Amino acid sequence: MQFSAMETLMVALIVLVVGQLLVHRFRILSDLNMPEPVVGGLLATLLVTGLQLAGVSLAFDDALKGPAMLFFFGAVGLAADFRLLRQGGWPMLVFAILVIILVFLQDVAGVLMAKLLGLSPFYGLLGGSITMTGGHGTGIAWGEVFANNFGIDGASELAAASATFGLVFGALLGGPLAMMLIRRYRLQVPAGREDGEYDGAEKPRPIAAASVVRILMLLSIGVVVGSVAEHYSQHWVRLPTFVWVLFVCILLGNLARRLWPVNDATIEMVGNTSLSVFLAITLMSLQLLQLVDLALPMLAMLLVQVALAVSFIVFVTFRVMGRNYDSAVLCAGHCGFAMGATPTAVANIQAVTQHHGPSPLAFIIIPVVGGFIVDIVNATIIQGFVTVLGG
């Protein structure tokens, strides 16, 4: 059964609504901060796989998947406001360096595990920072690059499964990890802070049609310029189109902020919508049957990644950031986006601060580092590994 582009979009939107209903209906899904597109998309994947086993094959048109992916990475770039870096000061710089080190170690560990298990090192990258730090969007995007350029079978499917694995562990371990540190070292909220002093987020401005049009204009320019840059730069550097779009939109976003007020809520709305459509179309098109032979090796790699992240956060991040209450809260956030995504990181620090007390520093550092610094760093490090391994 062949679906057209419009029919595929219709099914994708139905999948997204089903995901929303399931997350709102089952508390465990909301407590784990599971993304609605992932919940609906994985359910659709299981349904499509069941139909395949019954002899019914479904084929979806992916014409809208590419533009949706590029708009998502473009939105990440537009959100990279360099002025926010000054708010965190030295603690933000130190924390960012720690994040960079862990991202690099994740890829080293992934490649070494893949070679130990007799697999292509690209499988190790898929089980490394691509999905552990990058999440579903980055994972599936690089999965397609690996499948098309290096012939890695089931790359997108493995990326989706690995990202989901990391997301669950990032949500499950972040809060308990911080609470363990707080109790073990008897950490206290610094004197002078009162509950409710800092709620962790500014009140967003209303989203207006004019703001949406401006953001769509910037994203369209970023996608076109990034695509052209990828085409004409192939003879001297090979970067995926979405990485070019990310960097172009970083420049566009910071330039635009000098010309008019940029509504970050609009960027978030457009970016999240694009990511949702991209994930829904991708997940409902996955071929799970291709993963059978790689299930156990990938599980072994992912368990190693969890152990690496937890060990680094406890023995390095916590100690370098000061071994105090704020550093414990930062550990909860670091655990969130080192094995999941920035929303998971924010949810983790919210859970800790609601129970133990406020941490304004964490609410400044985690969204900025997790929101765009880690994506830029991750894309750069991954490209470096790909260049070395593929060269």
Order of alpha helices (4+ residues) and beta strands (2+ residues): alpha-alpha-alpha-alpha-alpha-alpha-alpha-alpha-alpha-alpha-alpha-alpha-alpha-alpha-alpha-alpha-alpha
